[in-house]
Amino acid sequence: MRSFRLIWRAFAWATVGAGWVCAAALAAPAPWYYWRSQVDGQRVCAQTSPGAGWVRDSAAFEGPGCQPRRRVIVVPLR
């Protein structure tokens, strides 16, 4: 009976571990935004709000550091 519990516990932990690995594999990076200060109008680029008094001032950027994603042009060879 004890060995059955150990096997069951090992199976449960393996399942939980596999779930965490799958969730991490599907995770995507957070988008970047420009944030504008309500006090002096200064803009800053960040993934999350710098704090109270800041409002989002742009649409989401997919590239790092508020840079647009590169466009890749594929030219077929003849």
C-alpha positions, 0 to 999 in steps of 0.5 A, a space after each residue: 500500500 505504501 509503494 502505491 502511495 509513493 508511485 501516485 505521489 510521484 505521478 502527481 508531481 510529474 504531472 504538475 511539473 509538466 503543466 508548469 513546463 507547458 505553461 512556460 513554453 506558451 508564455 509570450 513577452 509582455 507588450 511595450 507601451 509609451 506612458 505619459 506623465 499627468 504632471 509634466 507630460 514627459 513620456 517613457 517607454 515601459 512594459 508596465 505603468 511606472 506608477 501613479 500619475 502615468 497614463 498609457 499614451 500609445 498602442 502596444 508595441 511587439 518589439 522590445 523598447 517601443 520599437 515596431 516589429 521588423 518587417 521581413 520581406 521574402 523574395 523567392 529565388 528563380 
